[in-house]
Amino acid sequence: MKVKESKIKFEELPDTITPELYSDWRGIGIVKARERFHSYGFPLIKDCGSNLIADKRAVFFHEFCVDDESKKFFLEKLAMGLLR
């Protein structure tokens, strides 16, 4: 089985990412990346039509926060910072 390695660091990602960039960052296939973008609770940016776009910081918190309370806290703080 061939293992895909990460091609890009988090710091090098643009502020908004697509499944293609996500797959390069996480070292997974594009199909798996699209599945995660379609999964419940994934922090997609709304009103982008059929485009799958997410904020990289929100995705980071979604991926690495241990419990739902900390995810909610950090995502709310992120949203408040973006609205100002």
C-alpha positions in Angstrom: 0.0 0.0 0.0 1.4 3.4 -1.0 1.4 6.1 1.7 0.8 9.7 0.6 3.0 12.2 2.4 2.2 15.8 3.3 3.5 18.1 0.5 2.7 21.4 2.2 3.0 22.9 5.7 0.1 24.6 7.5 1.9 27.9 7.4 2.2 27.8 3.7 -1.5 27.3 3.0 -3.6 30.2 1.9 -6.3 31.5 4.3 -9.0 29.5 2.4 -8.5 26.0 1.4 -10.1 23.5 -1.0 -10.2 19.7 -0.8 -7.1 19.6 -3.1 -5.0 21.8 -0.7 -6.4 19.9 2.3 -5.3 16.6 0.8 -1.8 17.9 0.2 -1.6 19.2 3.7 -3.0 16.1 5.5 -1.3 13.6 3.2 -4.5 11.9 2.2 -6.2 11.2 -1.2 -8.5 13.7 -2.8 -11.5 11.4 -2.5 -11.0 11.2 1.3 -10.5 14.9 1.5 -13.8 15.5 -0.3 -15.5 13.1 2.0 -14.2 15.1 5.0 -15.4 18.3 3.5 -18.9 16.8 3.2 -18.9 15.4 6.7 -21.2 16.7 9.4 -19.7 19.6 11.4 -16.8 20.4 8.9 -16.3 24.2 8.9 -17.2 25.0 5.3 -17.6 28.6 4.3 -21.3 29.0 3.4 -22.8 30.6 0.3 -20.0 29.5 -2.1 -22.3 27.7 -4.4 -21.0 24.2 -5.2 -17.4 25.2 -4.4 -16.0 23.5 -1.3 -14.0 26.1 0.6 -13.0 26.3 4.2 -11.0 28.7 6.4 -7.7 27.0 7.2 -7.7 28.0 10.9 -11.2 26.7 11.4 -10.2 23.4 9.8 -7.1 23.2 12.1 -9.3 23.6 15.2 -11.8 21.1 13.8 -9.1 18.6 13.2 -7.0 18.9 16.4 -9.3 20.0 19.2 -10.1 17.1 21.5 -13.6 17.8 22.6 -16.7 19.5 21.1 -16.7 22.3 23.8 -13.1 23.4 22.9 -14.0 23.2 19.2 -17.0 25.4 19.7 -15.1 27.9 21.9 -12.2 28.4 19.4 -14.5 28.5 16.3 -16.7 31.2 18.0 -13.5 33.2 18.9 -12.3 32.8 15.3 -15.7 33.9 13.9 -15.7 37.0 16.2 -12.3 38.0 15.0 -13.3 37.6 11.4 -16.4 39.8 11.8 -14.5 42.7 13.2 
